[in-house]
């Protein structure tokens, strides 16, 4: 399977580490260089804006999907290749999930956790078999990974649930993982 598009879930804020923005920009550049369309939440702020800007600057395609009530709050990114405004969050998420060949998780907050949890559960239920890759910038995802491991060790998820997602320490490793699917 050739990956042609990725939904990237990440913060509408940049976080405290400059490394988060650097990796978001590196990912955007790498997606463009590998002819992979970025699909993301449509905002201009935070890591979302950074990954979109870098993809565009490197000549890549970007599809933004944003619900109407977030247009002003997340500073709608009017420079994307294709912008779609949805009625609400569930329809936004459905499009982010359906249109992608793979999912990438960058540092983010509660919205990012929500999106990750839903695609992970959908993978567990057999509703998709698309790659899910967590970019562990500055060990951002360590607690998340430990929580997932605990759920597996305590019998709340199948022993092979580790196979539902992958962790990449850097953008280069992440792109290699995408190319190997």
N, C-alpha and C positions, 0 to 999 in steps of 0.2 A: 504494500500500500504506500503510495506516494502522498506525503502530507502537503496539501496545497493551501490549507488555511488553519489558523490556530486562534481559538478564543483565549485571550489573556485576561485573567482576573487579578486585579491589584488595587492598591489604594488610590482614592481620590485625594489623598494627602501624600506628601513626600516622605514622611517619617523623619527621624532625627539623624540618621546616618546618610552622608553624601553618597555612600556606596550604593544605596537603594536606587537613587536616581541614575547613577553611572551604569548599573546593571540593567535598568529599564531601558536606557538609551542604547546600550550594547545589544540588548535583545532585539529592539526595533530595527537596528541596523542589520543584524544577522538575519532576521526574518526577510527583510527586503533583498539581501544578497542571495538568499536561498529561494527566492520567488515564492515565498509563503505569505499569503494575505493575512494581515492582522485583523481580527475581529475583536472588538472591545466595547466597553461601556459608553463610548461617545463623548466623554468629558475632556476638557482641556486642562484641568487642574491635576496636581499631584503626579503620581507615577503613571496614571492613565494618560495624561497629556504628554509626559516624557517619552513613553514607548511609542505613542502615535506620531509625535513630532519626528523622532529619530527614524521611524519607518518611512515617513513621507520624505524626509531629507535625503534618505538613501535611495529614493526612487521606487519605493514599494507601494502596494495597495493597502488601504485602510478602510474598513467598514466599521462605522460607529453606530451603536444602537443605544438610544437613550429614551427613557420615558418622559412624557411631556412635563411632568411636575419637577423633573430634575434639570431641565434645560438651563435655568438660571443658576441654580445651586451648584452644579458641577461645571458651570461655564462651558456650555455646548461648544464643541470643537467644529467650527465651520470649514476648516481646511482639509477635512478628510475626503478621501476619494468618493465615498458613498456614506451618506448619513440617513439613518432611519429613526423616526420618532414613533415610539409605541405609546399605547394608552396607559400602561401601568408596569410595575416591576415584574409580575409573572410573565407577561408577554415579552418583555425585554429578555428575561432569562431564558425563556423557551427558544428565542431566536439565537441567543449566544450559544446555547447548547446544540441546537440543531444544525447550524450552518458550519460548524467547525469540524475538521478532521482530527484535531487534537486539542488538548487543554493545557495551558501553562498557568501556574500559580506563582505570582510574585508577592513580595511583602504587601500586606494590606490589613485592614481591620475587619469589622464584623461582616460587612458585605462580602468581602473576599472569603471569609470563613463559610458564610452561607452558601455561596456559589460552589466552593470546593466540596462542602459536605453533600450538596445535592448531586453533583456529578459523580462523586465517589459512591453514594448510595445507589444511583442509577447504574453504575458499573457493577456493583455487587448484585443487583437484581437482574442483571443480564440485559438491561435496556440499551446498552451500548458497549462496544469493546474498544473505544478510542483511547489513545494514550493520555495519561494525566501525569504531568511532570511538575514537581515543586522546585522552584529555584531557591536554594537555601542561602541566599545572600547574607553574609555576616552571621550565619547560624540563626537567622530569623525564625526558621521553622522547627528548630530543635524541640521545643515544647509540644508543638503540634504533632510531630513525628512520634515523640514519646507517648503522647496520649493515644495515638493510633495503635502503637505497639502494645500499650497496656490493655486496650480493648481486645486485642487479639490474644494476648497472654492470659487474660482473665476469662476467655471463652465467650466474649460478646460479639466476636466476628470470626469468620473462618480462618483456619491456620494459613491458608494461601492468600489471604486478603492483602498481604504485602505486594502481591503481583498486580494489584489494581492501580497502583501509582508508583512513580519513580521519583527519586530525589537527585537533583543535579547541584554540584557545589558551585558551578560557574556557567556562564552563557555558552562557552565553547563545548562543555560536556553536554549541556542541554541540547544544543543543535545536533551533536553527534547522536544522541539518543533519538531525537526526532527522525533523523535520516536512517536510523536502523530499524524503524517500525515498518 
